[in-house]
Amino acid sequence: MDFVALEMIRKLQEIDTHNEYVIFVNEGPDTACLQETPNCKIEVFGGPYPLWEQVKLPKAAHKAGVDLLHCTSNTAPVNCPVPLVVTIHDIIYFETHPLRAKGYSSYQKFGNLYRRAVVKRILDKARVIITVSNYEKERFHNFLDLPDEQVRVVYNGVGEHFRKIEDHDQLEKIRSQYGLPQKFFLFLGNTDPKKNTRNTVKAYARYCEKYGQDHKLVIGDLDPEIIRGFLAEDGLERFFQQIHFTGYINNKDLPAVINLADIFLYPSKRESFGIPVLEGMASGTPVIISNTSSMPEVGGEAALFVDPEVPGQITEGIHKLLGEAV
């Protein structure tokens, strides 16, 4: 489930006991994370996402008699029977046609085709479009020609469990659970090309080559063979043994994992916001991020900025932050 939507729902349940809410959720294993309150009802019904959103959701909204439907994850019913507010986190799928985009899986391409088809059809029907940064709002103007007054910027936040953790036993329990080394840098990218996994891994290998191998690189839920392939293509496969793969990291454990890292690497090529940047900051771990897209807006003066297209800058950024920490 979308963590931003989940946290928003939880906060609404805390602060608003007057208005009535109906939360429409697609059937799945993560529905248990939501709890009903006296003025907040949860309706769960299943189906493939396009069918669920375009057919079942508008029927459910009409039947429930809601005064407003807020769709929180980029798309909404094209034929919505009630007033509509939509949160659109990014419009990267308008910048390059999904079928021409390189490095994406078939699933990712289909998702972007669906968003591209739906978004333009809902813009004139939405009372308000919410996006998550001024950078992304500007992209809306460039690609969709939306009037300024229709788009509102609401920055994302992070869960309260992202914080500096002083409990040594709690940290060591998580270290043991995920087999984390004593000294490491953390990277939580994925196969999406914009996450810049190849350049990040290359930068780490170059760091080992130039400054030594005292720190491992910890990578989350990524296929090790993908990383091995990146290193092999760059003639750096000998550093593969320096990388530790944790598999999936539960969100409740993530703050401790970030706390244990000496540096959090997030040099993404394109972000509409970049929630992990805030998660790293809130956890008290130095963060290296990109000097592109929304990242300067989000990172402000609290992160080290690098050119994501230049692995050498990431390498030297790591060296600089470690030197400042001594």
Sequence and secondary structure as in RCSB ss.txt:
>XXXX:A:sequence
MDFVALEMIRKLQEIDTHNEYVIFVNEGPDTACLQETPNCKIEVFGGPYPLWEQVKLPKAAHKAGVDLLHCTSNT
APVNCPVPLVVTIHDIIYFETHPLRAKGYSSYQKFGNLYRRAVVKRILDKARVIITVSNYEKERFHNFLDLPDEQ
VRVVYNGVGEHFRKIEDHDQLEKIRSQYGLPQKFFLFLGNTDPKKNTRNTVKAYARYCEKYGQDHKLVIGDLDPE
IIRGFLAEDGLERFFQQIHFTGYINNKDLPAVINLADIFLYPSKRESFGIPVLEGMASGTPVIISNTSSMPEVGG
EAALFVDPEVPGQITEGIHKLLGEAV
>XXXX:A:secstr
  HHHHHHHHHHHHH SSS EEEEEESSGGGGG   BTTEEEEEE   HHHIIIIIHHHHHHHHT S EEE SS 
  SS SS EEEE    HHHHS TTT SS  HHHHHHHHHHHHHHHHHGGGEEEEEES HHHHHHHHHHH   GGG
EEE      TT S    HHHHHHHHHHHT  SSEEEE   SSGGG HHHHHHHHHHHHHHH SSSEEEE S  HH
HHHHHHHHTT GGGGGGEEE     TTTHHHHHHH SEEEE  S  SS HHHHHHHHTT  EEEESSTTHHHHHT
TSSEEE TT HHHHHHHHHHHHHHH 
